[in-house]
Every structure is written in structure tokens, then in C-alpha cells.
Amino acid sequence: MKIQNIPETDLKRIVIVGGGFAGLQLIRVISKKEFQTVLIDRNNFHQFQPLFYQVATAGLVPSAISFPFRKIFQKKEHTHFRMAEAQKIDSEKQILHTSIGEIEYDYLVLSMGATTNFFGNKNIENHSLVMKSVGQALNLRNTILENYEAALNESAPHRQEALMKIVVVGGGPTGVELAGALAEMKKFILPKDYPELDFDLMSVYLLEGSSRVLASMSKNASTKALSYLNELNVDVRLNTIVTDYDGERVALQEGDDLLSKSLIWAAGISCPRIAGIPEENYVHGNRLPVNEYNESLQMPNVFVLGDQAYQEEAKFPAGHPQVAQTAIQQAKLLAKNLLRNKNGKKRLAFHYNDKGFMATVGRNLAVADLPSFRFSGFFAWLIWMFIHLMSIVGVKNRLLIFVNWGWNYLTYDQSLRLLIRPNKKANDSEE
Ligand SMILES: Cc1cc2nc3c(=O)[nH]c(=O)nc-3n(C[C@H](O)[C@H](O)[C@H](O)COP(=O)(O)OP(=O)(O)OC[C@H]3O[C@@H](n4cnc5c(N)ncnc54)[C@H](O)[C@@H]3O)c2cc1C
């Protein structure tokens, strides 16, 4: 069955899977007169992943970092959106199969991002908390709050401790930002909300398998970030490997296990696979190799962007970093190249323009490795906030976040510690 009501026109059809940083950028800049574009995404909104940790720690409402596709596409000619799951590619017939039917394409763009990598450990996958979608960030917030509510009713100290202790695994930017925000919650908020609990029992751990946090940044940034985490009383354990987790016991390779009901897994990513692409086409992390025009090396008229794409450059022999800038830059060039190709012009090769890395650890604490200089502290934190604020989709969202941040900064408090679970039942009391 075909996807219904997508008009057949004389324009070439570009089907884009995934409206993340890459897919959304492409659809915004592609010529609407020259192409028909169809976006397929399993959600009906774009999500701003760099601020997931603030939703998880009750600093921002989910809607502040999400934006509905239909609002973005209002009045955009020849642009269609269908909420569906992409399931299979038939690259010979140029057909994409989805959960709502199939669609023919002239060009297919895969920009499906990445998911959490549990390195094959099913126990960790089943019991840990992750943060790769707004829904998961919200679930993390709810679980932490639920554990604190449960701790109040627990008399055995070791069980109370397990409910209050939080273990973050993975010392990359996500783990560092989250551990810092949780430590600030412990310092400024939770003791006020739960005065009956003994906060000496609460610790935030950050476990990292290698010898430093923020290993993709400079040594200077790693050292500085570690000192900021220590300042916030995060118990950072380097060279520490988690081998298993049953929902309470965090097994460590070196022994000396930890007890915690909240294990947050931020230790790796891997890209989603899609049926129809032979096993041998994937490289490490399930990325798909592309040439300098982001065109799949194996499938004609299929382009891959963002986290999913793998292209080696002299400066990036292991592929480009899986960050928002890579996705945005690739999408901009692909929009140009599709038009150049149509007009018989030579396509332009992609070269990643590295704008540097930043990570924030907490209030007034951030590290920045920019191409021309490296710095840290209050100034880095201000720039981090400014860049993230300006990158958010939608003026209203930007204003909302700005006001929220200002309020949180002045009051040392966030007011979003609500435990809201979806509920379809007519009568709440029946639950
Ligand atoms: C917690 C966190 C913090 C981060 N912080 C930063 C940061 O500070 N700076 C930075 O530069 N980068 C950061 N990143 C990385 C950055 O978000 C990614 O590199 C970027 O989102 C990649 O863009 P993309 O377009 O490839 O994929 P994404 O933005 O992940 O978008 C993928 C889209 O595909 C859709 N999708 C996936 N599979 C299917 C399917 N089968 N069918 C239909 N739709 C599908 C998804 O719903 C999603 O909308 C962070 C990532 C995370 C998770």
C-alpha cells in the first residue's frame, strides 16, 4: 500500500528519514520550487538534544526544547510530513517502506541519528535510564523523583541509600553535564524538598572507563572539568568499567560494587539499522560510509547525513564528530548540491568546518575548546548559554528558556519537579 495523499508532481521527490538537526536543516534550505520533499519521522516534533539533561533535572519543560514539524512547514510549498517509522529500503526499486505504507523516491536521505549503545549487555539495557529522546529525559526526571518519594517510606538505611544514590556511566559531555546538574540539585534543591531525608546518604557518581572525562576535548578541558565536578562533590571514578546492573547492584570490573536504583547510561552511541541495507555496508557504530557528497557508497540516489554518515577526511581519519554542527553543515551542502546537480553544475565536496567543542558542568562552570583559543569558567559558561539559546528552534522557545534560566539563576530553584505520568483512565482513583 502506498502512503496516501502525497501528490505526484513533475518535481523530483526527496524523501527524508529523520527530522533531527540534519533532516530539519535540509528541508528548511532545499529549494521548494525545484523539489518535492517528504519528511518521515516517528515523532511529530523536532527535539533539541543538547538540553535533554535540563529536562531530566527539572530545569526546563519538554516543550521548550521540542518544536512541531507542522508549525515549521506551514505555508511551505511541496513539503509534506508523515509521522511514521521507516522500516525498509528497496534501493533497486527506489522505494522506502514505512509503518504507514510505501513511498517511491528520486532521492532518499537517511538522517536517523543515533541511539544508545549498551554494548550487547541486555541487563543494563533493561534496567538503566537513558536520555536519547524528550520522552526518555522525562522518564529520567520521573524516576528520580519517584525514588525520592519512595525513600521517605523506607526504614532500612541501605535501601534508602540505594534510592537516593545516582550513578551516571560515561564521562563524555552528556555524562558530565548530567552529573553536574544532579549535584546542583543535591546542593540547592532536594534537601529543601525532602527535609526528612539524610542527604549524607545521597551521592552522585560519574563512572568513566578511560583515564579522563571529556576525552574528546583537550587535556586542559578534561582537567578543568574534573576539578569542577570535584567542586560540586560528584564522586568521579576514572578507569572504572561497569559490567552489569540488575536494577539495584552496579557491578564494577574492579569489584567494590555500588547500590543504586538510578543508573543512567551515557556510555556510548550506535546508529539504528534499517532493513534492506546489507550487513557489510555498515562500518563501526553502524554508520554508513558516504563519499564527499554524502552519497552512499553502495546505494545510488541515497544520501546519509549527520550521526549516521561516515566520511573520512585527512583531518578526521576516524570520521567526523557526531555532533549537531556536522549534521547542519552536511545538510546545507546537500541542499546546494542537489540543486547544482539538477542544473548540470559540478557538485561541491564536503569539508567539515570544526567550530570547536564546549561542555558545561554547572552554574558558572564550563569548558571551551575553540579552534583559536581555549578557556573555561564563567565566560565559557556565558558563551555556552548564548550558543545553545540561539540554536533553539522558535522565538517563543528561546524566550521561555531565557526566562527559565534567569529565574533559576536568581532563585537557585526550578519549579518543575512534577511527577506527571500519562493516564488514559477516566477515573484517576482507579489507578
Ligand atoms: C543528550 C545529548 C546531548 C548532546 N549534546 C550535544 C551538544 O551539546 N552539542 C552538539 O553539537 N551535539 C550534541 N549532541 C549530539 C547531537 O544531538 C547529534 O549529533 C545530532 O542530533 C545529530 O543530528 P542528526 O540529524 O544526525 O540526528 P538526530 O538529531 O538524532 O535526529 C534523528 C531523527 O530521526 C528520527 N528517526 C530515527 N529513526 C527513525 C525511524 N526508523 N523512522 C522515523 N524516524 C526516525 C528521530 O525521531 C529523530 O527525529 C547531544 C546528543 C545527546 C543525545
The ligand as a Gaussian input file, in Angstrom:
#p B3LYP/6-31G(d) Opt

LIG

0 1
 C       21.899000      14.068000      25.490000
 C       22.620000      14.582000      24.274000
 C       23.355000      15.765000      24.343000
 C       24.013000      16.250000      23.218000
 N       24.707000      17.436000      23.317000
 C       25.282000      17.958000      22.215000
 C       25.915000      19.236000      22.259000
 O       25.971000      19.876000      23.314000
 N       26.454000      19.732000      21.094000
 C       26.382000      19.029000      19.925000
 O       26.849000      19.535000      18.892000
 N       25.818000      17.824000      19.852000
 C       25.256000      17.262000      20.958000
 N       24.640000      16.041000      20.897000
 C       24.696000      15.299000      19.615000
 C       23.691000      15.838000      18.621000
 O       22.426000      15.971000      19.231000
 C       23.638000      14.900000      17.428000
 O       24.922000      14.843000      16.851000
 C       22.631000      15.394000      16.393000
 O       21.329000      15.378000      16.935000
 C       22.675000      14.530000      15.138000
 O       21.728000      15.011000      14.242000
 P       21.005000      14.006000      13.229000
 O       20.166000      14.839000      12.364000
 O       22.005000      13.093000      12.627000
 O       20.077000      13.074000      14.157000
 P       19.018000      13.437000      15.267000
 O       19.054000      14.862000      15.622000
 O       19.217000      12.431000      16.336000
 O       17.617000      13.136000      14.555000
 C       17.221000      11.850000      14.172000
 C       15.730000      11.867000      13.863000
 O       15.405000      10.647000      13.212000
 C       14.183000      10.155000      13.709000
 N       14.200000       8.696000      13.480000
 C       15.136000       7.820000      13.856000
 N       14.857000       6.596000      13.405000
 C       13.693000       6.693000      12.713000
 C       12.899000       5.769000      12.001000
 N       13.204000       4.474000      11.877000
 N       11.765000       6.224000      11.414000
 C       11.406000       7.529000      11.507000
 N       12.137000       8.446000      12.153000
 C       13.272000       8.035000      12.759000
 C       14.179000      10.583000      15.161000
 O       12.874000      10.651000      15.701000
 C       14.851000      11.964000      15.093000
 O       13.895000      12.984000      14.911000
 C       23.961000      15.522000      22.000000
 C       23.233000      14.338000      21.937000
 C       22.554000      13.870000      23.052000
 C       21.745000      12.590000      22.973000

